[in-house]
Amino acid sequence: MKGLVYIFTYSIFIMVYMSSFNWVVLGFFLLSIMSMFLMQFPLWEPYSVLSSVVSLDYLSICLTVLSLFLMFVMALASHGIFINNNFKKIYAWALVILTFILLGSFMCSNFLLFYFMFEVSLLPTLVIILGWGVQPERMQAGIYFIMYTLLVSLPLLVVLMKLSGDYLGVEMGDLLYLGVVKEFGYWVEKMIMLIILMAFMVKLPVFMMHLWLPKAHVEAPVAGSMILAGVLLKLGGYGIYRIFMKFMNVTYSIGAFFFSLSLAGAIIVGLVCCSLNDMKSLVAYSSVAHMGLVICGLFSGKLCGMLGAVVLMLGHGLGSSGLFCFVNLMYERSGSRSMFLNKGMMSVLPIFALGLFFLSCANISAPPTMNFLAEIMLMVSILSFEFKLIMIFVVGSFLGAVFSIYMYSYSQHGLNYITLESAVGSKLIEYHMVYIHIMAVNALVLGLKLFFVI
């Protein structure tokens, strides 16, 4: 892991050296450097309580490092806003506030505080979408984003208030004292678990509750898309991971339903992606398929599946963020996200074509990326849950490879439009923004011994 720390430190230092937009980048640089050394923090206990409100384990540390790392790359990807926009200070403060909210979400030990951080993270994200989105439809996307998440999470607040006091544990490790909850009866316990899970599944999102995700991704600026795919979707998986241990017996009774829904959703989303023309929408829909596999791993009840879900969350956070960053680079040059108008980019910017190839390999879980190891572990957990479901998994994985290769080949090969000839030329900081994602998603697989002590 020390080698990984050195790679990150060198890459971030290079990007800071080449950037010219003041204290925002410097602040994220310092936070990112500090976060790298959190990875070396020896936590021998399963859940380390550092104070009355802060607790850490390896899952919290990994997601904290991912948040800080992606926030820094977001600041770099938004260099156009920092240079040309008149409201860059508001944008910078939105990024900084969102960073500290995410840190509080992953480090807090009280579940009510976690719910507060979970919901407050919507506000700076909504400001970024509405303030710096490109199309007029960003208003509709913001309404979808708020209504889907708030309406489903309000019942969670009612349950938490009901279980507060004597029924609510102080630490996230003692999330809900199951012996007390059982006093309400099995069916009430089942209903409580469903209410809690639905709030997280909309954030994840699970299939059939994902309609806000493509709209929010497509209408958001590059920083909004990167933080949505990289970190905010992981809040849902983090909450389900914490809940699961306290409702394991009830979870098994409904696990088959969520297994079937997620795997069927992966196939349907794969077919939808094969018919899309908008590259940003295609990357957003692929997130739904990946998060469906995360749900399968969490509901399998197997250690292999839960570890695979955590690894896939980290790998998807890096790979999907890199794809959004790359799509934005193409959009800045052509003024369009259409694959028909961006084709032939390989003859204009060949080094970016190599970057998109590596990111597409991460999206289809090719070795040696983290996603490859995650899908192997998830495949084992699905086999142990129900052998017949493996055929659905294979079809979904194949469709993921189809639309990823379709996006790469159609956008990079062929005759380019004459307007793209003005896109020749790029900045070194853009190369680093793309290739630092590639280094991370391929290099982190060497240090995955970290996850086997979660």
KOLKE-870785 format. One line per 5 residues: number of its first residue (from 0); for each residue x, y, z of C-alpha. Coordinates in nm, 4 decimals. Each point is the difference from the previous one (the first is absolute). Layout:
residues N
NUM> X:Y:Z ~ ...
This chain:
residues 454
0> 0.0000:0.0000:0.0000 ~ 0.2922:0.2363:0.0502 ~ 0.0729:-0.0165:-0.3720 ~ -0.3587:0.1017:-0.0695 ~ 0.0367:0.2948:0.2371
5> 0.3117:0.1104:-0.1894 ~ -0.1802:-0.0274:-0.3373 ~ -0.2925:0.2088:0.1214 ~ 0.2264:0.2555:0.1642 ~ 0.2131:0.0424:-0.3133
10> -0.3020:0.0291:-0.2303 ~ -0.1772:0.2512:0.2212 ~ 0.3169:0.2035:0.0431 ~ 0.0435:0.0184:-0.3783 ~ -0.3577:0.1160:-0.0446
15> 0.0345:0.2652:0.2691 ~ 0.3235:0.1209:-0.1568 ~ -0.1688:0.0412:-0.3385 ~ -0.3214:0.1550:0.1302 ~ -0.0496:0.3687:0.0511
20> -0.3234:0.0378:0.1915 ~ 0.0850:0.1050:0.3527 ~ -0.0916:-0.1363:0.3395 ~ -0.2682:-0.2490:-0.1004 ~ 0.2400:-0.2368:-0.1720
25> 0.2614:0.0517:0.2711 ~ -0.2523:-0.0860:0.2705 ~ -0.1123:-0.3181:-0.1746 ~ 0.3649:-0.0853:-0.0574 ~ 0.0770:0.0145:0.3726
30> -0.3139:-0.1972:0.0905 ~ 0.0833:-0.2647:-0.2584 ~ 0.3545:-0.0418:0.1298 ~ -0.1279:-0.0413:0.3546 ~ -0.2579:-0.2525:-0.1160
35> 0.2646:-0.2174:-0.1643 ~ 0.1641:-0.0576:0.3348 ~ -0.3320:-0.0986:0.1562 ~ 0.0415:-0.3181:-0.2050 ~ 0.3001:-0.0857:0.2195
40> -0.1888:0.0589:0.3264 ~ 0.0060:-0.3311:0.1939 ~ -0.3556:-0.0843:0.1022 ~ 0.0173:-0.3418:0.1578 ~ -0.3514:0.0154:0.1401
45> -0.2951:-0.0605:-0.2344 ~ -0.1397:0.3400:0.0880 ~ 0.2288:0.2617:0.1542 ~ -0.1710:0.2698:0.2064 ~ 0.2141:0.3135:-0.0086
50> -0.2463:0.2267:0.1840 ~ -0.3659:0.0199:0.0973 ~ -0.1010:0.0954:-0.3554 ~ 0.2840:-0.1307:-0.2193 ~ 0.0608:-0.3669:-0.0742
55> 0.2140:-0.1580:-0.2682 ~ 0.0534:-0.3382:-0.1523 ~ 0.1573:-0.1014:-0.3290 ~ -0.3218:0.0585:-0.1956 ~ -0.0268:0.3551:0.1366
60> 0.3658:0.0711:-0.0732 ~ -0.0211:-0.1316:-0.3580 ~ -0.3084:0.2062:-0.0817 ~ 0.1507:0.3066:0.1695 ~ 0.3145:-0.0269:-0.2090
65> -0.2119:-0.0504:-0.3135 ~ -0.2040:0.3113:0.0830 ~ 0.3035:0.2232:0.0536 ~ 0.1786:-0.1332:-0.3045 ~ -0.2981:0.0530:-0.2302
70> -0.0746:0.3413:0.1466 ~ 0.3500:0.1105:-0.0903 ~ -0.0304:-0.1336:-0.3550 ~ -0.3414:0.1706:-0.0236 ~ 0.1597:0.3339:0.0823
75> 0.2534:-0.0594:-0.2763 ~ -0.2636:-0.1122:-0.2514 ~ -0.1883:0.3247:0.0667 ~ 0.2913:0.2232:-0.0950 ~ -0.2148:0.1684:-0.2654
80> -0.2482:0.1130:0.2644 ~ 0.2739:0.1254:0.2323 ~ 0.1605:0.2019:-0.2802 ~ -0.2974:0.1377:-0.1930 ~ -0.3047:-0.0039:0.2285
85> -0.1039:0.3031:0.2027 ~ -0.1481:-0.2141:0.2775 ~ 0.3050:-0.2194:0.0534 ~ 0.0120:0.0763:0.3745 ~ -0.3500:-0.1432:0.0494
90> 0.1001:-0.3058:-0.2027 ~ 0.3157:-0.0432:0.2072 ~ -0.1898:0.0284:0.3263 ~ -0.2542:-0.2555:-0.1222 ~ 0.2842:-0.2463:-0.0628
95> 0.1618:0.0675:0.3380 ~ -0.3274:-0.0314:0.1934 ~ -0.0892:-0.3199:-0.1851 ~ 0.3424:-0.1420:0.0874 ~ -0.0450:0.0520:0.3722
100> -0.3570:-0.1342:-0.0117 ~ 0.1246:-0.3207:-0.1633 ~ 0.2787:-0.0326:0.2550 ~ -0.2571:0.0362:0.2759 ~ -0.2239:-0.2617:-0.1617
105> 0.2713:-0.2640:-0.0145 ~ 0.1513:0.0753:0.3427 ~ -0.2988:0.0689:0.2252 ~ -0.0982:-0.2614:0.2588 ~ -0.3556:0.1136:0.0743
110> -0.2687:-0.1130:-0.2399 ~ -0.2101:0.3169:0.0303 ~ 0.3098:0.2038:-0.0809 ~ 0.0646:-0.2286:-0.2948 ~ -0.3549:0.0619:-0.1249
115> 0.0508:0.3749:0.0335 ~ 0.3254:-0.0117:-0.1993 ~ -0.1596:-0.2378:-0.2488 ~ -0.2767:0.2504:-0.0781 ~ 0.2007:0.3229:0.0234
120> 0.2299:-0.1285:-0.2743 ~ -0.2905:0.0591:-0.2409 ~ 0.0173:0.3787:0.0389 ~ 0.3519:0.0780:-0.1332 ~ -0.0504:-0.2625:-0.2713
125> -0.3247:0.1703:-0.1017 ~ 0.1773:0.3388:-0.0061 ~ 0.2667:-0.1413:-0.2320 ~ -0.2598:-0.1556:-0.2333 ~ -0.2288:0.3024:-0.0187
130> 0.2704:0.2641:-0.0062 ~ 0.2468:-0.1437:-0.2487 ~ -0.2008:-0.2503:-0.2023 ~ 0.0099:0.0455:-0.3752 ~ -0.3544:-0.0611:-0.1250
135> -0.3282:0.1636:0.1085 ~ -0.1233:-0.3443:0.1113 ~ 0.2234:0.0264:0.3065 ~ -0.3000:0.1377:0.1947 ~ -0.1959:-0.3178:-0.0674
140> 0.3059:-0.2092:0.0862 ~ 0.0377:0.1822:0.3318 ~ -0.3661:-0.0561:0.0865 ~ 0.0302:-0.3702:-0.0834 ~ 0.3135:-0.0237:0.2114
145> -0.1571:0.1610:0.3071 ~ -0.3452:-0.1586:-0.0184 ~ 0.1192:-0.3574:-0.0502 ~ 0.2469:0.0112:0.2878 ~ -0.1989:0.2075:0.2498
150> -0.3358:-0.1738:-0.0403 ~ 0.1498:-0.3439:0.0603 ~ 0.2308:0.1070:0.2830 ~ -0.2675:0.1815:0.2069 ~ -0.1472:-0.3322:0.1243
155> 0.3529:-0.0866:0.1133 ~ 0.0010:0.3121:0.2183 ~ -0.3323:-0.1041:0.1559 ~ 0.1408:-0.3455:0.0790 ~ 0.3141:0.1501:0.1508
160> -0.2013:0.2332:0.2211 ~ -0.2105:-0.2974:0.1117 ~ 0.3079:-0.2039:0.0786 ~ 0.1858:0.2900:0.1611 ~ 0.0848:0.0115:0.3673
165> -0.0002:-0.3510:0.1439 ~ -0.0249:-0.1692:-0.3407 ~ 0.2834:0.1724:-0.1836 ~ 0.3631:-0.1010:0.0492 ~ 0.2615:0.2689:0.0494
170> 0.2467:-0.1422:-0.2488 ~ -0.0501:-0.0953:-0.3606 ~ 0.1407:-0.3398:0.0984 ~ -0.3022:-0.0345:0.2343 ~ -0.2266:0.1469:-0.2617
175> -0.3314:-0.1447:0.1156 ~ -0.0196:-0.2245:0.2997 ~ -0.1716:-0.2955:-0.1577 ~ -0.1148:-0.1575:0.3260 ~ -0.2087:0.3087:0.0782
180> -0.1352:0.0314:-0.3549 ~ -0.1219:-0.3607:0.0184 ~ -0.2417:0.1042:0.2724 ~ -0.2133:0.1515:-0.2762 ~ -0.0377:-0.3343:-0.1761
185> 0.1408:-0.1591:-0.3135 ~ -0.2185:0.1809:-0.2544 ~ 0.0529:0.3390:0.1590 ~ 0.3725:-0.0670:0.0002 ~ -0.0241:-0.0945:-0.3684
190> -0.1862:0.3235:-0.0779 ~ 0.2565:0.2073:0.1940 ~ 0.2830:-0.1612:-0.1949 ~ -0.1732:0.0657:-0.3342 ~ -0.0566:0.3661:0.0873
195> 0.3644:0.0425:0.0945 ~ 0.1262:-0.1865:-0.3058 ~ -0.2149:0.1909:-0.2487 ~ 0.1559:0.3316:0.1011 ~ 0.3434:-0.1381:-0.0842
200> -0.1071:-0.1875:-0.3117 ~ -0.1351:0.3126:-0.1663 ~ 0.3353:0.1644:0.0656 ~ 0.1905:-0.3022:-0.1317 ~ -0.2246:-0.0242:-0.2227
205> -0.1756:-0.3322:-0.0476 ~ -0.1697:-0.0723:-0.3318 ~ -0.3512:0.1512:-0.0385 ~ 0.0952:0.2831:0.2368 ~ 0.2808:0.1314:-0.2159
210> -0.1860:0.2496:-0.2210 ~ 0.1530:0.2981:0.1780 ~ 0.3544:-0.1220:-0.0672 ~ 0.0316:0.0413:-0.3814 ~ -0.1666:0.3420:0.0105
215> 0.2207:0.1247:0.2836 ~ 0.3154:-0.1334:-0.1674 ~ -0.0761:0.1358:-0.3454 ~ -0.0988:0.3490:0.1135 ~ 0.2714:0.0403:0.2658
220> 0.3418:0.1527:-0.0742 ~ 0.3003:-0.2290:0.0023 ~ 0.0586:0.0431:0.3750 ~ -0.3610:-0.0885:0.0773 ~ 0.0166:-0.3164:-0.2106
225> 0.3320:-0.1054:0.1515 ~ -0.1154:0.0443:0.3588 ~ -0.3360:-0.1677:-0.0661 ~ 0.1591:-0.3076:-0.1560 ~ 0.3111:-0.0051:0.2159
230> -0.1244:0.0612:0.3533 ~ -0.3692:0.0847:0.0428 ~ -0.1134:-0.3337:-0.1422 ~ 0.2293:-0.1693:0.2508 ~ -0.1907:0.1562:0.2899
235> -0.2840:-0.2392:-0.0798 ~ 0.2271:-0.3032:-0.0019 ~ 0.1696:0.1176:0.3195 ~ -0.3358:0.0302:0.1780 ~ -0.1153:-0.3451:-0.1171
240> 0.3311:-0.1495:0.1153 ~ -0.0488:0.1452:0.3486 ~ -0.3652:-0.1062:0.0197 ~ 0.0499:-0.3529:-0.1304 ~ 0.1637:-0.1543:0.3057
245> -0.2834:0.1061:0.2268 ~ -0.2760:-0.1422:-0.2207 ~ 0.1714:-0.3075:-0.1406 ~ -0.2830:-0.2431:0.0755 ~ -0.2630:0.2228:-0.1647
250> 0.2286:0.0824:-0.2926 ~ 0.0236:-0.3637:-0.0996 ~ -0.3789:-0.0175:-0.0377 ~ -0.0095:0.2757:-0.2629 ~ 0.3467:-0.0489:-0.1494
255> -0.1309:-0.1971:-0.2985 ~ -0.2262:0.2883:-0.1052 ~ 0.2815:0.2552:-0.0039 ~ 0.2325:-0.2498:-0.1697 ~ -0.2475:-0.0543:-0.2823
260> -0.0848:0.3700:-0.0312 ~ 0.3654:0.1055:-0.0175 ~ 0.1080:-0.2657:-0.2508 ~ -0.3043:0.0580:-0.2216 ~ 0.0689:0.3725:0.0226
265> 0.3590:-0.0572:-0.1130 ~ -0.1279:-0.1709:-0.3172 ~ -0.2644:0.2639:-0.0733 ~ 0.2426:0.2868:0.0621 ~ 0.2574:-0.1720:-0.2220
270> -0.2525:-0.0173:-0.2841 ~ -0.0881:0.3667:0.0526 ~ 0.3677:0.0977:-0.0103 ~ 0.0467:-0.1798:-0.3305 ~ -0.2536:0.2389:-0.1573
275> 0.1287:0.3284:0.1463 ~ 0.1806:0.2718:-0.1916 ~ 0.0837:0.2344:0.2894 ~ 0.3318:-0.1119:0.1520 ~ -0.0674:0.1629:0.3362
280> -0.3388:-0.1674:0.0283 ~ 0.1582:-0.3331:-0.0930 ~ 0.2578:0.0266:0.2799 ~ -0.2767:0.1014:0.2437 ~ -0.2170:-0.3002:-0.0892
285> 0.2971:-0.2342:0.0378 ~ 0.0200:0.1115:0.3640 ~ -0.3438:-0.1529:0.0603 ~ 0.1237:-0.3389:-0.1246 ~ 0.3119:0.0137:0.2175
290> -0.1946:0.1012:0.3095 ~ -0.2373:-0.2901:-0.0644 ~ 0.2972:-0.2333:0.0422 ~ 0.0870:0.1791:0.3246 ~ -0.3510:-0.0757:0.1306
295> 0.0445:-0.3672:-0.0964 ~ 0.3259:-0.0173:0.1930 ~ -0.1449:0.1658:0.3098 ~ -0.3143:-0.2162:0.0052 ~ 0.1850:-0.3245:-0.0615
300> 0.0895:-0.0149:0.3682 ~ 0.3437:-0.1389:-0.0858 ~ 0.3278:0.1610:0.1011 ~ 0.1269:-0.0375:-0.3574 ~ -0.3030:0.1862:-0.1357
305> 0.0232:0.2855:0.2497 ~ 0.3704:0.0475:-0.0663 ~ -0.0669:-0.0089:-0.3738 ~ -0.2682:0.2655:0.0407 ~ 0.2415:0.2296:0.1862
310> 0.2755:-0.0499:-0.2589 ~ -0.2452:0.0601:-0.2863 ~ -0.1199:0.3223:0.1636 ~ 0.3561:0.1305:0.0103 ~ 0.0839:-0.1201:-0.3518
315> -0.3195:0.1445:-0.1436 ~ 0.0623:0.3296:0.1780 ~ 0.3363:0.0373:-0.1707 ~ -0.0905:-0.1415:-0.3421 ~ -0.3330:0.1772:-0.0412
320> 0.1464:0.3296:0.1195 ~ 0.2770:-0.0349:-0.2592 ~ -0.2535:-0.0669:-0.2760 ~ -0.2003:0.3100:0.0910 ~ 0.3208:0.2009:0.0041
325> 0.0883:-0.1315:-0.3457 ~ -0.3471:0.0691:-0.1438 ~ 0.0288:0.3571:0.1262 ~ 0.3357:0.0415:-0.1789 ~ -0.1639:-0.1058:-0.3253
330> -0.3014:0.2235:0.0645 ~ 0.2250:0.3044:0.0520 ~ 0.1521:-0.0561:-0.3443 ~ -0.3008:-0.0981:-0.2103 ~ -0.2862:0.1637:0.1907
335> -0.1953:-0.3263:-0.0084 ~ -0.0213:-0.3268:0.1934 ~ -0.1248:-0.1917:-0.3033 ~ 0.2082:-0.2929:-0.1185 ~ -0.0921:0.0875:-0.3608
340> 0.1567:0.3467:0.0283 ~ 0.3029:-0.1137:0.2010 ~ 0.1050:-0.2937:-0.2145 ~ 0.3503:-0.0158:-0.1399 ~ 0.1491:0.1613:0.3107
345> 0.2936:-0.2416:-0.0145 ~ 0.1462:0.1809:-0.3000 ~ -0.0254:0.3340:0.1823 ~ 0.1090:-0.0919:0.3558 ~ 0.1477:-0.3521:-0.0030
350> 0.1276:0.0091:0.3587 ~ -0.3528:0.0650:0.1249 ~ -0.1156:-0.3026:-0.2007 ~ 0.2425:-0.2114:0.2028 ~ -0.1426:0.1428:0.3201
355> -0.3564:-0.0783:-0.1048 ~ 0.1082:-0.3548:-0.0857 ~ 0.1355:-0.0579:0.3508 ~ -0.3099:0.1537:0.1598 ~ -0.2266:-0.2145:-0.2188
360> 0.1976:-0.3046:0.1125 ~ -0.0704:0.0999:0.3601 ~ -0.3704:0.0397:-0.0855 ~ -0.0194:-0.3547:-0.1384 ~ 0.2006:-0.1379:0.2956
365> 0.3021:-0.1100:-0.1984 ~ 0.3190:-0.0971:0.1866 ~ 0.1993:0.1359:0.1769 ~ -0.2574:0.2528:0.1225 ~ -0.1740:-0.0081:0.3371
370> -0.3305:-0.0691:-0.1751 ~ 0.1319:-0.3328:-0.1305 ~ 0.0768:-0.1329:0.3473 ~ -0.3302:0.1382:0.1286 ~ -0.2041:-0.1765:-0.2686
375> 0.1796:-0.3291:0.0697 ~ -0.0950:0.0246:0.3684 ~ -0.3560:0.1020:-0.0880 ~ -0.0299:-0.2914:-0.2412 ~ 0.0998:-0.2408:0.2781
380> -0.2552:0.1535:0.2368 ~ -0.2782:-0.0230:-0.2614 ~ 0.0893:-0.3649:-0.0652 ~ -0.0214:-0.0753:0.3710 ~ -0.3379:0.1745:0.0255
385> -0.1698:-0.1585:-0.3023 ~ 0.1777:-0.1848:-0.2789 ~ -0.2612:0.0814:-0.2666 ~ 0.0495:0.3749:0.0400 ~ 0.3490:-0.0238:-0.1449
390> -0.1432:-0.0086:-0.3535 ~ -0.1675:0.3375:0.0530 ~ 0.3270:0.1353:0.1407 ~ 0.1918:-0.1196:-0.3057 ~ -0.2451:0.1677:-0.2394
395> 0.0139:0.3276:0.1949 ~ 0.3796:-0.0061:0.0061 ~ 0.0106:-0.0695:-0.3746 ~ -0.2309:0.2946:-0.0737 ~ 0.2273:0.2206:0.2115
400> 0.2903:-0.0942:-0.2231 ~ -0.2115:0.0601:-0.3119 ~ -0.0987:0.3587:0.0736 ~ 0.3451:0.0929:0.1356 ~ 0.1730:-0.1244:-0.3163
405> -0.2763:0.1633:-0.2073 ~ 0.0659:0.3369:0.1661 ~ 0.3762:-0.0269:-0.0443 ~ 0.0043:-0.1209:-0.3601 ~ -0.2718:0.2336:-0.1272
410> 0.1438:0.3121:0.1638 ~ 0.3660:-0.0621:-0.0859 ~ -0.0012:-0.1641:-0.3424 ~ -0.1368:0.1133:-0.3334 ~ 0.0156:0.3271:-0.1907
415> -0.0079:0.3041:0.2225 ~ -0.2008:0.3123:-0.0717 ~ 0.1940:0.2950:-0.1349 ~ -0.0929:0.2099:0.3044 ~ 0.2057:-0.2326:0.2233
420> 0.3207:0.1081:-0.1720 ~ -0.0068:0.3115:0.2188 ~ 0.0116:-0.2272:0.3094 ~ 0.3664:-0.0887:-0.0541 ~ 0.2044:0.0858:0.3038
425> -0.0465:-0.0658:0.3686 ~ 0.1436:0.0837:0.3406 ~ 0.2177:-0.2201:0.2146 ~ -0.2439:0.0367:0.2864 ~ -0.2659:-0.1703:-0.2146
430> 0.2251:-0.2998:-0.0536 ~ 0.0546:-0.0299:0.3729 ~ -0.3708:0.0306:0.0739 ~ -0.0701:-0.3031:-0.2207 ~ 0.3029:-0.2126:0.0791
435> -0.0108:0.0442:0.3768 ~ -0.3327:-0.1870:-0.0057 ~ 0.1597:-0.2746:-0.2076 ~ 0.2970:-0.0304:0.2360 ~ -0.2275:-0.0183:0.3032
440> -0.2462:-0.2597:-0.1320 ~ 0.2857:-0.2254:-0.1172 ~ 0.2458:0.0551:0.2848 ~ -0.2442:-0.0394:0.2896 ~ -0.0506:-0.3659:-0.0866
445> 0.3547:-0.0621:0.1283 ~ -0.0958:0.1149:0.3496 ~ -0.3323:-0.1786:0.0414 ~ 0.1224:-0.1912:0.3038 ~ -0.1415:0.3058:0.1748
450> -0.3569:-0.1139:-0.0626 ~ 0.0341:-0.3424:0.1547 ~ 0.0017:0.1469:0.3477 ~ -0.3244:0.1977:-0.0370
